[in-house]
Amino acid sequence: MNVTVRSAMYIAEALGGRKIEVELDGGADIAGLMLYLSETYGESFSSKIYFEDGSVKDGWFTVTLNGRNIFAYDGFGCPLKDGDDVLILPALSGG
């Protein structure tokens, strides 16, 4: 299946662009996509998503699936299907 992954700022830099197409095996979920991206793009991507112990950097980024936050569905266990659009945005802060 093919999934579009869009991103911004330092996550886009780690992925080599703001929009990439990813081919995954059927039955993949968001967690599997993140693992695939980590394996494909290495430390430059995985360091933005995971702590050194492998736990997810909750609150450091937002993931949407077809325009809805993944936690409106099943979080990282949210299944993907052909043609889905995933957006990974770093958290914004400042004052």
C-alpha positions as a printed Julia matrix, in Angstrom:
95×3 Matrix{Float64}:
  0.0    0.0    0.0
  1.1    3.57  -0.61
  0.88   6.24   2.09
  1.71   9.93   1.79
  3.74  11.33   4.68
  3.81  15.08   5.07
  5.89  16.94   7.63
  7.35  20.32   8.53
 10.41  21.96  10.02
 13.1   19.66  11.41
 11.04  16.52  10.76
 10.79  17.41   7.06
 14.52  18.02   7.06
 15.12  14.55   8.54
 12.89  12.98   5.86
 14.5   14.92   3.02
 11.36  16.84   2.12
  7.96  18.05   3.24
  6.11  15.31   1.36
  7.22  11.74   0.69
  5.48   8.64  -0.6
  6.01   5.44   1.38
  5.2    1.89   0.31
  4.26  -0.36   3.22
  3.04  -3.91   3.6
 -0.7   -4.36   4.04
 -1.82  -4.36   7.66
  0.65  -1.64   8.7
 -0.29   0.84  11.4
  1.08   4.21  12.53
  3.61   2.52  14.83
  4.83   0.41  11.89
  5.12   3.53   9.74
  7.21   5.26  12.41
  9.46   2.2   12.67
  9.83   2.09   8.88
 10.73   5.79   8.78
 13.23   5.3   11.61
 14.88   2.38   9.85
 14.92   4.16   6.49
 16.01   7.63   7.61
 18.03   6.61  10.65
 18.99   8.68  13.64
 18.09  11.98  11.97
 14.42  10.93  12.08
 14.26   8.53  15.02
 15.87  11.02  17.41
 12.91  13.35  16.76
 10.36  10.63  17.61
 11.96   8.37  20.24
 14.02   8.83  23.4
 17.25   6.83  23.69
 15.38   4.1   25.63
 13.01   3.63  22.66
  9.98   5.26  24.26
  7.95   7.73  22.2
  8.51  11.43  22.79
  4.86  12.08  23.66
  3.96  15.73  23.33
  6.98  16.52  21.17
  5.07  16.05  17.92
  1.55  15.52  16.58
  0.46  12.9   14.06
 -2.72  13.16  12.03
 -4.31  10.59   9.74
 -6.38  12.06   6.93
 -6.7   15.31   8.88
 -7.62  13.86  12.3
 -5.34  13.43  15.28
 -4.44   9.72  15.59
 -5.66   9.74  19.19
 -9.19  10.33  17.85
 -8.74   6.79  16.49
 -6.46   4.18  18.07
 -3.24   6.16  18.57
 -0.12   4.5   17.22
 -2.1    1.28  16.68
 -4.26   3.06  14.1
 -4.35   0.9   10.95
 -3.33   2.4    7.63
 -4.84   1.79   4.22
 -3.77   2.55   0.68
 -3.95   6.27  -0.11
 -3.86   7.5    3.49
 -2.32  10.87   4.28
 -0.2   11.09   7.45
  1.02  14.42   8.78
  3.82  14.58  11.37
  4.24  18.01  12.95
  6.71  19.01  15.65
  5.21  20.68  18.69
  5.4   24.43  18.6
  6.33  26.48  21.63
  7.41  29.93  22.43
  6.04  33.11  23.78
